[in-house]
Amino acid sequence: MKKTLIAIAAFGALAGAAQAQSQVTLYGRVDLGLTRNIGNDFFELQQNSGSRLGVRGVEDLGGGLKAVFNIEHRFTADNGQAADTFWAGRSVVGLQGRFGEVVLGREYVPARNIANKADPWGADTVAAFESILRGGVYVAGQDDKGNDIEADLLPVRQNNSITYTSPVFSGLQAQAQVALDEVAGNDTKAFYSVNLTYTAGPVWVGYGYSKAGKDDRTWHLLSGSYDFGVAKVIAAYGQGKPEGALAADKHRSYLIGATAPLAGGELRVAYGKLEAVDPDEDLSSKFGIGYHYPLSKRTTVYVDVARDGEVNEHKTGVDFGLKHNF
């Protein structure tokens, strides 16, 4: 506990000391809502997006070159408990220039970034669809404490990673990542992920790919959206071939969704499906609808309802919450 308090207190000192020689920003979010999750028969007070406290900065090195960093702590606001990995959000340092950006450390996975963009809820609230878009594909791995687990082939973030983001060329941008396993004699090799996006006015198209180990354990995700003004329509398709006892020979995922401005807020709706192939089995069949209303530029109140037909009991989840960014 003392170490945690010292680390939190160091945020202010770090931001103040660094301000003299670079641009440093202290930021965060607190999110709490009254929620009944799918599969539960009770309500609880919980965050429906990640509460966080972070510091990010950039230093101009001259000649168009900049040094960048970002460290982000995650916690649960209902009880103030810190995440097991203290800098769980991001922990990176790198360089920016005309060549793009290279960062080292704990970073978001490029293929996951496509899933996040395709999800009308951006992986937040009971109506989030990112887990479906990430495919429910599992491979053998280890957690942050070194324990053997069945790890998600398309995780949100990767430790020990090197990530490159290209400049934008006529609407096209690419991102690539390699993450080292750092285990002596381990023949599973590294984790790889890439994405490619195209943006032109109301059109957005994205493709993501990830590969774990030396075998054919992969996940592909293709998504696109078109903003008509009155509504933005989103569609996505994913497929992958995992290994391990927790997965079939192949998984597929589908999503169709939309967001629309309504009475000063935003209406969100989507249907998504995740299925295993050989043996054929529906793993998730989910519908979600929600309304998010900004009380200000930084504070949002939201309500969401979602239902998954493949859950055995208590198929419906609901939430009503408040999110404040600073």
Buried (B, 14 or more C-beta within 10 A) or exposed (E): EEEBEEBBEEBEEBBEEBEEEBEBEBEBBBBBBBBBBBEEEEBEEBBBBBBBBBBBBBBEEEEEEBBBBBBBBBBBBBEEEBBEBBBBBBBBBBBBEEEBBBBBBBBBBBBBBBBBBBBBBBBBBBBBBBBBBBBBBBBBBBEEEEEEEBBBBBBBBBBBBBBBBBEEEEEBBBBBBBBEBEEEEEEBBBBBBBBBBBBEEEEBBBBBBBBBBEEEBBBBBBBBBBBEEEBBBBBBBBBBBBBBEEBBEBBBBBBBBBBBEBEEBBBBBBBBBBBBEEEEEEBBBBBBBBBBBBEEEEEBBBBBBBBBEBBEEBBBBBBBBBBBBE
